[in-house]
Amino acid sequence: MTTWNESLVTGHPDVDAEHRELLHQLSGLKEAVQAGAGREQIVELIKILQKYAHFHFAREEAHMVKVNCPAHGANCKAHREFSEKLDGWLELLTYRGTPVSLMLDVQRESVEWITSHITRIDCCLRDCAQ
C-alpha cells in the first residue's frame, strides 16, 4: 500500500490533505477485502470513495483555475476517466458475481491511478502560486 511521502506533496495544504484522505480510504478498502468483508460492504466503501473523489476533484479543479495551473485541462480529463472507471467497477461489483480478486484489483488499480495521477499531474501545482 502506498503511504504518504514527499513525492506526493503538491505544496497546497488542502489538496495534500485530501490526497492523504483518498489514500486512507483506499487503505481501509484493502483491509476490508483482506478481512473477508462481503460484497455489499465493499460496494458501500467504494461508493464512499467515489463520493469523496468527486468532492476532491471539483475542489482541486477549482483550485487549479484559481492558481492558473497549466495542468488544469489534463487534470479534468484524467478525473473524468477515473470517475468512469469507478462507475464501471461499481456496476460490476453491484450487479454481477464478485470474486475477491476483482475487489483487490479495484483497490490496487485505484491506488496505482491516484499515486500516478498525483505525481504526474497534481504535482504541477508545486510551480503555481497559492
GROMACS elastic network, one bead per residue, 0.5 to 0.9 nm:
[ bonds ]
;  ai    aj funct       b0    kb
    1    23     6  0.87170   500
    1    26     6  0.86174   500
    1    27     6  0.68688   500
    1    30     6  0.85368   500
    1   108     6  0.82413   500
    1   111     6  0.76248   500
    2     5     6  0.85834   500
    2    23     6  0.74258   500
    2    27     6  0.84562   500
    2   111     6  0.71084   500
    2   112     6  0.84777   500
    2   115     6  0.77193   500
    3    20     6  0.83662   500
    3    23     6  0.72212   500
    3    24     6  0.84686   500
    3    27     6  0.89418   500
    4     7     6  0.83086   500
    4     8     6  0.67727   500
    4     9     6  0.84199   500
    4    19     6  0.85842   500
    4    20     6  0.64330   500
    4    23     6  0.76924   500
    5     8     6  0.57836   500
    5     9     6  0.71942   500
    6     9     6  0.53037   500
    6    10     6  0.88749   500
    7    10     6  0.84350   500
    7   118     6  0.88192   500
    7   119     6  0.67609   500
    7   123     6  0.84304   500
    8    16     6  0.78017   500
    8    19     6  0.83883   500
    8   115     6  0.73114   500
    8   118     6  0.61245   500
    8   119     6  0.58325   500
    8   122     6  0.84806   500
    8   123     6  0.69916   500
    9    12     6  0.77639   500
    9    13     6  0.85931   500
    9    15     6  0.88135   500
    9    16     6  0.61228   500
    9    19     6  0.89942   500
    9   118     6  0.83722   500
    9   119     6  0.84015   500
    9   122     6  0.88504   500
    9   123     6  0.68141   500
    9   126     6  0.80983   500
   10    13     6  0.78154   500
   10    15     6  0.72775   500
   10    16     6  0.63135   500
   10   118     6  0.80603   500
   10   119     6  0.85442   500
   10   122     6  0.65200   500
   10   124     6  0.72764   500
   10   125     6  0.56091   500
   10   126     6  0.51314   500
   10   127     6  0.88376   500
   11    15     6  0.82329   500
   11    16     6  0.72765   500
   11   123     6  0.80235   500
   11   125     6  0.70747   500
   11   126     6  0.54919   500
   11   127     6  0.88056   500
   11   130     6  0.85984   500
   12    15     6  0.55304   500
   12    16     6  0.61118   500
   12    17     6  0.86783   500
   12   125     6  0.73675   500
   12   126     6  0.76237   500
   12   130     6  0.70056   500
   13    16     6  0.50683   500
   13    17     6  0.60404   500
   13    18     6  0.86200   500
   14    17     6  0.51232   500
   14    18     6  0.62786   500
   14    19     6  0.86617   500
   14    60     6  0.88273   500
   15    18     6  0.51958   500
   15    19     6  0.62200   500
   15    20     6  0.87074   500
   15    56     6  0.79269   500
   15    59     6  0.82109   500
   15    60     6  0.64812   500
   15    63     6  0.85437   500
   15   122     6  0.87706   500
   16    19     6  0.50249   500
   16    20     6  0.62186   500
   16    21     6  0.86599   500
   17    20     6  0.51092   500
   17    21     6  0.63083   500
   17    22     6  0.88043   500
   18    22     6  0.62854   500
   18    23     6  0.87532   500
   18    52     6  0.88083   500
   18    53     6  0.89068   500
   18    56     6  0.65251   500
   19    22     6  0.50757   500
   19    23     6  0.63645   500
   19    24     6  0.85746   500
   19    56     6  0.82214   500
   19   114     6  0.83557   500
   19   118     6  0.81172   500
   20    23     6  0.51820   500
   20    24     6  0.61142   500
   20    25     6  0.86996   500
   21    25     6  0.61601   500
   21    26     6  0.86154   500
   21    52     6  0.87992   500
   22    25     6  0.51616   500
   22    26     6  0.63139   500
   22    27     6  0.86824   500
   22    49     6  0.72326   500
   22    52     6  0.75838   500
   22    53     6  0.72272   500
   22    56     6  0.88091   500
   22   111     6  0.89119   500
   22   114     6  0.82443   500
   23    26     6  0.50547   500
   23    27     6  0.61722   500
   23    28     6  0.86756   500
   23   111     6  0.71243   500
   23   114     6  0.80533   500
   23   115     6  0.86138   500
   24    27     6  0.50578   500
   24    28     6  0.63345   500
   24    29     6  0.87116   500
   25    28     6  0.50358   500
   25    29     6  0.62453   500
   25    30     6  0.87625   500
   25    45     6  0.80918   500
   25    46     6  0.89058   500
   25    48     6  0.85072   500
   25    49     6  0.65360   500
   26    30     6  0.62669   500
   26    31     6  0.86187   500
   26    45     6  0.89375   500
   26    46     6  0.87697   500
   26    49     6  0.77064   500
   26   107     6  0.63515   500
   26   108     6  0.85661   500
   26   110     6  0.75794   500
   26   111     6  0.68105   500
   27    30     6  0.51701   500
   27    31     6  0.62461   500
   27    32     6  0.86520   500
   27   107     6  0.83036   500
   27   111     6  0.87741   500
   28    31     6  0.50587   500
   28    32     6  0.61289   500
   28    33     6  0.86852   500
   28    45     6  0.83357   500
   29    32     6  0.51133   500
   29    33     6  0.62955   500
   29    34     6  0.86294   500
   29    42     6  0.70084   500
   29    45     6  0.64830   500
   29    46     6  0.76119   500
   29    49     6  0.89766   500
   29   103     6  0.88440   500
   29   104     6  0.87253   500
   29   107     6  0.67082   500
   30    33     6  0.51936   500
   30    34     6  0.61127   500
   30    35     6  0.84917   500
   30   103     6  0.84591   500
   30   104     6  0.68493   500
   30   107     6  0.62203   500
   30   108     6  0.82140   500
   31    34     6  0.51168   500
   31    35     6  0.59993   500
   31    36     6  0.86892   500
   31    37     6  0.88227   500
   32    35     6  0.50718   500
   32    36     6  0.64264   500
   32    37     6  0.53210   500
   32    38     6  0.85977   500
   32    41     6  0.81797   500
   32    42     6  0.71844   500
   32    45     6  0.88368   500
   33    36     6  0.52561   500
   33    37     6  0.54340   500
   33    38     6  0.79103   500
   33    39     6  0.89054   500
   33    42     6  0.71202   500
   33   100     6  0.70659   500
   33   103     6  0.68266   500
   33   104     6  0.68311   500
   33   107     6  0.89394   500
   34    37     6  0.74824   500
   34   100     6  0.85968   500
   34   104     6  0.83398   500
   36   100     6  0.83737   500
   37    40     6  0.81623   500
   37    41     6  0.61830   500
   37    42     6  0.66749   500
   38    41     6  0.54368   500
   38    42     6  0.64002   500
   38    43     6  0.87163   500
   39    42     6  0.51063   500
   39    43     6  0.60465   500
   39    44     6  0.85442   500
   39    93     6  0.70717   500
   39    94     6  0.77657   500
   39    97     6  0.89897   500
   39    98     6  0.67402   500
   39    99     6  0.87754   500
   39   100     6  0.87203   500
   39   103     6  0.84697   500
   40    43     6  0.51036   500
   40    44     6  0.61802   500
   40    45     6  0.87131   500
   40    93     6  0.85561   500
   40    94     6  0.76892   500
   41    44     6  0.50562   500
   41    45     6  0.62691   500
   41    46     6  0.86935   500
   42    45     6  0.50585   500
   42    46     6  0.61973   500
   42    47     6  0.85791   500
   42    93     6  0.83413   500
   42   103     6  0.75863   500
   43    46     6  0.51109   500
   43    47     6  0.61581   500
   43    48     6  0.86943   500
   43    90     6  0.65933   500
   43    93     6  0.65148   500
   43    94     6  0.66460   500
   44    47     6  0.50288   500
   44    48     6  0.63112   500
   44    49     6  0.86536   500
   45    48     6  0.50862   500
   45    49     6  0.61965   500
   45    50     6  0.85682   500
   46    50     6  0.59610   500
   46    51     6  0.85008   500
   46    86     6  0.79900   500
   46    89     6  0.88347   500
   46    90     6  0.72230   500
   46   107     6  0.89942   500
   47    51     6  0.61159   500
   47    52     6  0.85635   500
   47    86     6  0.87941   500
   47    90     6  0.76424   500
   48    51     6  0.51459   500
   48    52     6  0.61888   500
   48    53     6  0.84891   500
   49    52     6  0.51495   500
   49    53     6  0.59470   500
   49    54     6  0.85890   500
   50    53     6  0.50061   500
   50    54     6  0.61885   500
   50    55     6  0.86076   500
   50    83     6  0.74498   500
   50    86     6  0.68373   500
   50    87     6  0.82938   500
   51    54     6  0.52655   500
   51    55     6  0.63163   500
   51    56     6  0.86845   500
   52    56     6  0.60515   500
   52    57     6  0.84551   500
   53    56     6  0.50089   500
   53    57     6  0.58875   500
   53    58     6  0.85238   500
   53    79     6  0.87633   500
   53    83     6  0.80639   500
   54    57     6  0.50659   500
   54    58     6  0.61934   500
   54    59     6  0.86287   500
   54    79     6  0.84327   500
   54    83     6  0.76668   500
   55    58     6  0.54637   500
   55    59     6  0.63887   500
   55    60     6  0.86721   500
   56    59     6  0.51598   500
   56    60     6  0.59275   500
   56    61     6  0.84107   500
   57    60     6  0.51289   500
   57    61     6  0.59557   500
   57    62     6  0.84894   500
   57    75     6  0.87341   500
   57    76     6  0.79507   500
   57    79     6  0.65722   500
   58    61     6  0.52515   500
   58    62     6  0.62124   500
   58    63     6  0.85837   500
   58    76     6  0.89287   500
   59    62     6  0.51946   500
   59    63     6  0.61189   500
   59    64     6  0.86725   500
   60    64     6  0.61427   500
   60    65     6  0.86848   500
   60    75     6  0.88783   500
   60   122     6  0.86530   500
   61    64     6  0.50903   500
   61    65     6  0.64065   500
   61    66     6  0.86994   500
   61    72     6  0.65267   500
   61    73     6  0.88419   500
   61    75     6  0.72565   500
   61    76     6  0.67111   500
   62    65     6  0.51489   500
   62    66     6  0.62302   500
   62    67     6  0.88279   500
   62    72     6  0.89081   500
   63    67     6  0.62738   500
   63    68     6  0.83475   500
   63    69     6  0.84736   500
   63   130     6  0.89032   500
   64    67     6  0.52867   500
   64    68     6  0.57841   500
   64    70     6  0.80281   500
   64    71     6  0.77483   500
   64    72     6  0.57616   500
   64    75     6  0.88795   500
   64   122     6  0.89921   500
   64   125     6  0.73825   500
   64   128     6  0.84418   500
   65    69     6  0.63220   500
   65    70     6  0.87747   500
   65    72     6  0.67925   500
   66    69     6  0.78656   500
   66   130     6  0.84541   500
   67   125     6  0.81750   500
   67   128     6  0.58996   500
   67   129     6  0.58419   500
   67   130     6  0.61663   500
   68    71     6  0.87780   500
   68    72     6  0.79260   500
   68   128     6  0.70305   500
   68   129     6  0.82742   500
   69    72     6  0.57533   500
   69   124     6  0.71766   500
   69   125     6  0.63205   500
   69   127     6  0.80874   500
   69   128     6  0.59375   500
   69   129     6  0.87044   500
   70    73     6  0.74593   500
   70    74     6  0.85531   500
   70   124     6  0.77333   500
   70   125     6  0.86707   500
   70   128     6  0.86837   500
   71    74     6  0.54201   500
   71    75     6  0.59567   500
   71    76     6  0.87151   500
   71   121     6  0.62544   500
   71   122     6  0.76087   500
   71   124     6  0.64807   500
   71   125     6  0.80798   500
   72    76     6  0.62254   500
   72    77     6  0.87158   500
   72   121     6  0.85124   500
   72   122     6  0.88718   500
   73    76     6  0.52623   500
   73    77     6  0.63463   500
   73    78     6  0.86865   500
   74    77     6  0.51707   500
   74    78     6  0.61351   500
   74    79     6  0.85776   500
   74   121     6  0.73644   500
   75    78     6  0.51582   500
   75    79     6  0.61044   500
   75    80     6  0.86607   500
   75   117     6  0.83353   500
   75   121     6  0.63434   500
   75   122     6  0.73424   500
   76    79     6  0.51067   500
   76    80     6  0.62601   500
   76    81     6  0.87212   500
   77    80     6  0.52256   500
   77    81     6  0.63224   500
   77    82     6  0.87615   500
   78    81     6  0.50978   500
   78    82     6  0.61861   500
   78    83     6  0.85265   500
   78   117     6  0.78166   500
   78   121     6  0.89311   500
   79    82     6  0.52027   500
   79    83     6  0.60436   500
   79    84     6  0.85928   500
   80    83     6  0.50785   500
   80    84     6  0.62198   500
   80    85     6  0.86617   500
   81    84     6  0.51660   500
   81    85     6  0.62870   500
   81    86     6  0.87797   500
   82    86     6  0.62124   500
   82    87     6  0.85874   500
   82   110     6  0.84911   500
   82   113     6  0.79445   500
   82   114     6  0.89917   500
   83    86     6  0.50876   500
   83    87     6  0.62129   500
   83    88     6  0.86915   500
   84    88     6  0.62410   500
   84    89     6  0.86851   500
   85    88     6  0.51103   500
   85    89     6  0.62474   500
   85    90     6  0.86127   500
   86    89     6  0.50966   500
   86    90     6  0.60937   500
   86    91     6  0.85897   500
   86   106     6  0.83767   500
   86   110     6  0.85522   500
   87    90     6  0.51531   500
   87    91     6  0.62647   500
   87    92     6  0.87568   500
   88    91     6  0.51164   500
   88    92     6  0.62906   500
   88    93     6  0.86276   500
   89    92     6  0.50612   500
   89    93     6  0.60367   500
   89    94     6  0.83651   500
   89   102     6  0.88124   500
   89   103     6  0.88420   500
   89   106     6  0.70197   500
   90    93     6  0.50750   500
   90    94     6  0.57946   500
   90    95     6  0.83656   500
   91    94     6  0.51392   500
   91    95     6  0.59002   500
   91    96     6  0.77487   500
   92    95     6  0.56847   500
   92    96     6  0.54049   500
   92    97     6  0.77494   500
   92    98     6  0.74792   500
   92   102     6  0.89999   500
   93    96     6  0.59226   500
   93    97     6  0.70484   500
   93    98     6  0.56058   500
   93    99     6  0.88339   500
   93   102     6  0.81679   500
   93   103     6  0.78017   500
   94    97     6  0.82204   500
   94    98     6  0.81016   500
   95    98     6  0.86250   500
   98   101     6  0.81943   500
   98   102     6  0.65345   500
   98   103     6  0.72663   500
   99   102     6  0.54618   500
   99   103     6  0.68309   500
   99   104     6  0.89519   500
  100   103     6  0.51110   500
  100   104     6  0.62079   500
  100   105     6  0.85404   500
  101   104     6  0.50974   500
  101   105     6  0.60488   500
  101   106     6  0.86437   500
  102   106     6  0.61854   500
  102   107     6  0.86906   500
  103   106     6  0.51689   500
  103   107     6  0.64312   500
  103   108     6  0.87089   500
  104   107     6  0.51154   500
  104   108     6  0.60246   500
  104   109     6  0.84360   500
  105   108     6  0.50409   500
  105   109     6  0.58206   500
  105   110     6  0.82143   500
  106   109     6  0.53546   500
  106   110     6  0.59955   500
  106   111     6  0.86412   500
  107   110     6  0.51648   500
  107   111     6  0.62837   500
  107   112     6  0.86889   500
  108   111     6  0.52427   500
  108   112     6  0.62072   500
  108   113     6  0.85868   500
  109   112     6  0.50044   500
  109   113     6  0.59742   500
  109   114     6  0.84868   500
  110   113     6  0.50878   500
  110   114     6  0.60254   500
  110   115     6  0.85212   500
  111   114     6  0.52134   500
  111   115     6  0.60716   500
  111   116     6  0.83509   500
  112   115     6  0.54556   500
  112   116     6  0.59862   500
  112   117     6  0.83407   500
  113   116     6  0.52178   500
  113   117     6  0.58268   500
  113   118     6  0.84632   500
  114   117     6  0.50348   500
  114   118     6  0.60393   500
  114   119     6  0.86176   500
  115   118     6  0.51904   500
  115   119     6  0.62596   500
  115   120     6  0.85359   500
  116   119     6  0.53080   500
  116   120     6  0.59391   500
  116   121     6  0.81839   500
  117   120     6  0.52351   500
  117   121     6  0.55293   500
  117   122     6  0.65706   500
  117   123     6  0.86430   500
  118   121     6  0.56130   500
  118   123     6  0.58942   500
  118   124     6  0.88001   500
  119   122     6  0.62396   500
  119   123     6  0.53794   500
  119   124     6  0.81933   500
  120   123     6  0.64372   500
  120   124     6  0.74630   500
  121   124     6  0.55955   500
  121   125     6  0.80893   500
  122   125     6  0.58642   500
  122   126     6  0.82891   500
  123   126     6  0.55666   500
  123   127     6  0.82012   500
  124   127     6  0.60138   500
  124   128     6  0.73353   500
  125   128     6  0.50025   500
  125   129     6  0.79466   500
  125   130     6  0.87154   500
  126   129     6  0.79535   500
